[in-house]
């Protein structure tokens, strides 16, 4: 099982997203995701998120919030615990990222972008400003077959704001 972080920088109603188009053999190839990555030894969720944000953007976060824990279960990968953050301020100038292209995107554009199916659920929860939550997403290949929010099953397909 692995631990990862994901952070969505939100400013002026737009989200800073990473369009994963640069790495070979990338599980997120061609998808749009937040900024984040895998824990290193002895890191807390905050340590990992701050390090990954700086590595991928060249900027240092100055204001952020821990929003939830997402458990990914898959028939083709080990279980992953993803610690979800949002941020509203940073210092520095965005740099080029070697994993993809950083782009500011409005939520109105989300439905036209290629996300993992379950991402629409937690993006919707962030938009609703839901307090800290636990979300379990179960995949068969790239197909979401189960979503459980705070212990309660969600109907699929999910009919939130962005789906």
Secondary structure, DSSP 8 states (H G I E B T S, - for coil): -EEEEEEEEEETTEEEEEE--SSTT-TTTT-EE-EEEE--TT--HHHHHHHHHHHHHS-EEEEEEEEEEEEEEESSS--EEEEEEEEEEEES----BTTBEEEEEEGGGGGGS---TTHHHHHHHHHTT--SEEEEEEEETTEEEEEEETTEE--SS--SS--
